[in-house]
Amino acid sequence: MSESAKTHPSAGPALGTPTEPVWSYRGYTLRPSEFTTAMVHFYRAEIQRSNTWRMRLDNTTNWAVIATGAAISFAFSSPENHFGVIILNTLLVTLFLWMEARRYRYYELWSYRARLMETDFFAAMLVPPFAPHPEWAENLAESLLQPQYPITMWEAFGRRFRRNYFWIFIILASALLLFFSASARRRRVRVSSRPSRAITSKMGGLAAVPVRAIRVSWARSTSLTPSSAARPR
């Protein structure tokens, strides 16, 4: 036996040993490389789901912003328009908020799975030795077998309200107060303008009296009486 063989007696058999499978089920084996590939594709799928539902969240927010802008523009476009359009738009924005809270629960489910893989699988691979959390696989499997929302409906409602819809409702309330203030100001202007119009009409009537007297006297002076017409020249 050579000296190199004595120094490394297990070098030869280690090279010929096949890779140990991770799982063996009904004749199927899953090797570490295949397991990593499956996890990568699963992670990409969950990220795609998260992005899709994130776009749906943005859509409902855009609907609320557009509806609010249209309602405020219509309410202030003419003094005859009613303030009820702002109240109706507030109810519509509340409906959008409820829809967005429901979509946010789906978004949290997909992002929860992606976050589990990021913190306990990929991060553990980057920092050797590879030691993921003992319960991360069980938590991920439970989320797949029995999907449950990580947050409640009221919690999702509160999050979306604080992040986006709080400012929309502030704008609607400010617009409603401004509408009432402008309406009250127009009423005061109308009430204050009524006495001035009455006084102006009375002054105009008084000014017309001398003119009428002059017209009557001039007509009498120029008219021919019967006695003057019969008198010979």
C-alpha positions as CSV (number, residue, x, y, z in Angstrom):
1,M,0.0,0.0,0.0
2,S,1.4,3.4,-1.0
3,E,1.9,6.2,1.4
4,S,-0.8,8.4,-0.1
5,A,-3.3,5.5,0.4
6,K,-2.3,5.2,4.0
7,T,-2.7,8.9,4.5
8,H,-6.2,9.1,2.8
9,P,-7.7,5.7,3.1
10,S,-11.3,6.8,2.4
11,A,-10.6,9.0,-0.6
12,G,-11.3,6.4,-3.2
13,P,-14.6,5.1,-1.8
14,A,-15.9,8.6,-1.1
15,L,-15.7,9.5,-4.8
16,G,-17.7,6.5,-5.9
17,T,-20.4,6.8,-3.2
18,P,-23.8,8.0,-4.7
19,T,-25.5,11.0,-3.3
20,E,-27.8,10.2,-0.4
21,P,-31.4,10.9,-1.3
22,V,-33.5,13.2,0.8
23,W,-36.7,11.3,0.5
24,S,-37.8,7.9,-0.7
25,Y,-41.5,7.4,-1.3
26,R,-43.1,4.5,-3.3
27,G,-39.9,4.0,-5.2
28,Y,-39.3,7.7,-5.9
29,T,-36.2,9.4,-4.5
30,L,-35.5,13.1,-4.2
31,R,-31.9,14.1,-4.1
32,P,-30.6,17.4,-2.6
33,S,-30.1,19.1,-6.0
34,E,-33.6,18.1,-7.0
35,F,-35.0,19.4,-3.7
36,T,-33.2,22.7,-4.1
37,T,-34.6,23.1,-7.7
38,A,-38.1,22.4,-6.5
39,M,-37.8,25.0,-3.7
40,V,-36.5,27.6,-6.2
41,H,-39.5,27.0,-8.5
42,F,-41.9,27.1,-5.5
43,Y,-40.4,30.4,-4.3
44,R,-40.7,31.9,-7.8
45,A,-44.4,30.9,-7.9
46,E,-45.1,32.4,-4.5
47,I,-43.3,35.7,-5.5
48,Q,-45.4,35.8,-8.7
49,R,-48.6,35.3,-6.6
50,S,-47.5,38.1,-4.3
51,N,-46.8,40.5,-7.2
52,T,-50.2,39.7,-8.8
53,W,-52.2,40.5,-5.6
54,R,-50.0,43.5,-5.0
55,M,-51.1,44.9,-8.3
56,R,-54.7,44.2,-7.4
57,L,-54.2,46.3,-4.2
58,D,-52.9,49.1,-6.3
59,N,-55.9,48.9,-8.6
60,T,-58.4,49.4,-5.9
61,T,-56.4,52.4,-4.5
62,N,-56.4,53.9,-8.0
63,W,-60.1,53.5,-8.3
64,A,-60.7,55.3,-5.0
65,V,-58.4,58.2,-6.0
66,I,-60.1,58.6,-9.4
67,A,-63.6,58.4,-7.9
68,T,-62.7,61.0,-5.3
69,G,-61.2,63.4,-7.8
70,A,-64.2,63.0,-10.1
71,A,-66.7,63.6,-7.3
72,I,-65.0,66.7,-6.0
73,S,-64.6,68.2,-9.4
74,F,-68.3,67.6,-10.1
75,A,-69.4,69.0,-6.7
76,F,-67.5,72.3,-7.2
77,S,-68.1,72.7,-10.9
78,S,-71.4,74.5,-10.4
79,P,-73.2,76.1,-7.4
80,E,-76.4,74.2,-8.2
81,N,-74.7,70.8,-7.7
82,H,-75.7,68.9,-4.5
83,F,-73.2,67.9,-1.8
84,G,-74.7,64.4,-1.8
85,V,-72.3,63.4,-4.5
86,I,-69.4,63.7,-2.0
87,I,-71.3,61.5,0.5
88,L,-72.1,58.9,-2.1
89,N,-68.4,58.9,-3.1
90,T,-67.5,58.4,0.5
91,L,-69.6,55.2,0.6
92,L,-68.0,54.1,-2.6
93,V,-64.5,54.6,-1.2
94,T,-65.5,52.6,1.8
95,L,-66.5,49.7,-0.5
96,F,-63.1,50.0,-2.2
97,L,-61.5,49.8,1.2
98,W,-63.3,46.6,2.1
99,M,-62.4,45.1,-1.2
100,E,-58.7,46.0,-0.7
101,A,-58.7,44.6,2.8
102,R,-60.0,41.3,1.5
103,R,-57.3,41.3,-1.2
104,Y,-54.6,42.2,1.3
105,R,-55.4,39.0,3.3
106,Y,-54.6,37.0,0.2
107,Y,-51.4,39.0,-0.4
108,E,-50.3,38.3,3.2
109,L,-50.8,34.6,2.7
110,W,-48.5,34.4,-0.3
111,S,-45.9,36.8,1.1
112,Y,-45.9,34.7,4.4
113,R,-44.9,31.6,2.5
114,A,-42.2,33.5,0.5
115,R,-40.9,35.0,3.7
116,L,-40.6,31.6,5.3
117,M,-38.4,30.4,2.5
118,E,-36.3,33.6,2.5
119,T,-35.5,33.6,6.2
120,D,-35.2,29.8,6.9
121,F,-34.0,28.3,3.6
122,F,-32.1,30.7,1.4
123,A,-30.7,32.8,4.3
124,A,-29.6,29.6,6.0
125,M,-27.8,28.4,2.8
126,L,-25.8,31.7,2.6
127,V,-24.5,31.4,6.2
128,P,-22.8,28.0,6.7
129,P,-23.4,25.7,8.3
130,F,-26.8,25.2,6.8
131,A,-29.2,25.2,9.8
132,P,-32.7,26.3,9.1
133,H,-35.3,26.8,11.8
134,P,-36.5,23.4,13.1
135,E,-40.2,24.3,12.5
136,W,-40.0,26.2,9.2
137,A,-40.8,23.1,7.0
138,E,-43.7,22.2,9.2
139,N,-45.1,25.7,9.1
140,L,-44.7,25.8,5.3
141,A,-46.3,22.4,4.9
142,E,-49.2,23.4,7.1
143,S,-49.8,26.5,5.1
144,L,-50.0,24.4,2.0
145,L,-52.2,21.7,3.3
146,Q,-54.5,23.9,5.3
147,P,-54.3,27.5,4.0
148,Q,-55.3,30.1,6.6
149,Y,-55.0,33.9,6.4
150,P,-52.2,35.2,8.7
151,I,-54.3,38.3,9.7
152,T,-58.0,38.9,10.4
153,M,-60.3,41.0,8.2
154,W,-60.4,43.9,10.7
155,E,-56.6,43.9,11.0
156,A,-56.3,44.1,7.2
157,F,-59.0,46.8,7.1
158,G,-57.0,48.8,9.7
159,R,-53.7,48.5,7.8
160,R,-55.1,49.6,4.5
161,F,-57.0,52.5,6.2
162,R,-53.8,53.8,7.9
163,R,-51.5,53.4,4.9
164,N,-53.7,54.8,2.1
165,Y,-57.4,55.5,2.8
166,F,-56.9,57.7,5.8
167,W,-55.7,60.6,3.5
168,I,-58.5,59.9,1.0
169,F,-61.2,60.3,3.7
170,I,-59.4,63.4,5.0
171,I,-59.7,64.9,1.5
172,L,-63.3,64.0,1.3
173,A,-64.1,65.5,4.7
174,S,-62.2,68.7,3.8
175,A,-64.1,69.0,0.5
176,L,-67.4,68.6,2.3
177,L,-66.6,71.3,4.8
178,L,-65.4,73.6,2.0
179,F,-68.6,73.0,0.1
180,F,-70.8,73.9,3.1
181,S,-68.7,77.0,3.7
182,A,-69.0,78.1,0.1
183,S,-72.8,77.5,0.2
184,A,-73.2,79.5,3.4
185,R,-71.1,82.4,1.9
186,R,-73.3,82.5,-1.2
187,R,-76.5,82.6,1.0
188,R,-75.1,85.5,2.9
189,V,-74.3,87.4,-0.3
190,R,-77.8,86.8,-1.6
191,V,-79.4,88.0,1.7
192,S,-77.2,91.1,1.9
193,S,-77.9,92.1,-1.7
194,R,-81.7,92.1,-1.4
195,P,-82.0,95.5,0.7
196,S,-79.7,97.3,-1.7
197,R,-81.8,96.3,-4.6
198,A,-85.0,97.6,-2.9
199,I,-83.3,100.9,-2.1
200,T,-82.0,101.3,-5.6
201,S,-85.5,100.7,-7.0
202,K,-87.0,103.3,-4.7
203,M,-84.3,105.9,-5.5
204,G,-85.0,105.2,-9.2
205,G,-88.7,105.8,-8.7
206,L,-88.1,109.1,-6.8
207,A,-85.7,110.3,-9.5
208,A,-88.3,109.6,-12.2
209,V,-90.9,111.9,-10.5
210,P,-89.4,115.2,-11.7
211,V,-88.9,113.9,-15.2
212,R,-92.6,112.9,-15.3
213,A,-93.6,116.4,-14.1
214,I,-91.5,118.1,-16.7
215,R,-93.0,115.9,-19.4
216,V,-96.6,116.7,-18.3
217,S,-96.0,120.5,-18.1
218,W,-94.4,120.5,-21.5
219,A,-97.3,118.6,-23.0
220,R,-99.8,121.0,-21.5
221,S,-97.9,124.1,-22.7
222,T,-97.7,122.8,-26.3
223,S,-101.3,121.5,-26.6
224,L,-104.0,123.8,-28.2
225,T,-107.0,124.7,-26.1
226,P,-110.5,125.3,-27.7
227,S,-110.6,129.0,-26.8
228,S,-107.2,129.8,-28.3
229,A,-108.1,128.0,-31.5
230,A,-111.4,130.0,-32.0
231,R,-109.9,133.4,-31.3
232,P,-109.2,135.4,-34.5
233,R,-105.8,136.7,-35.2
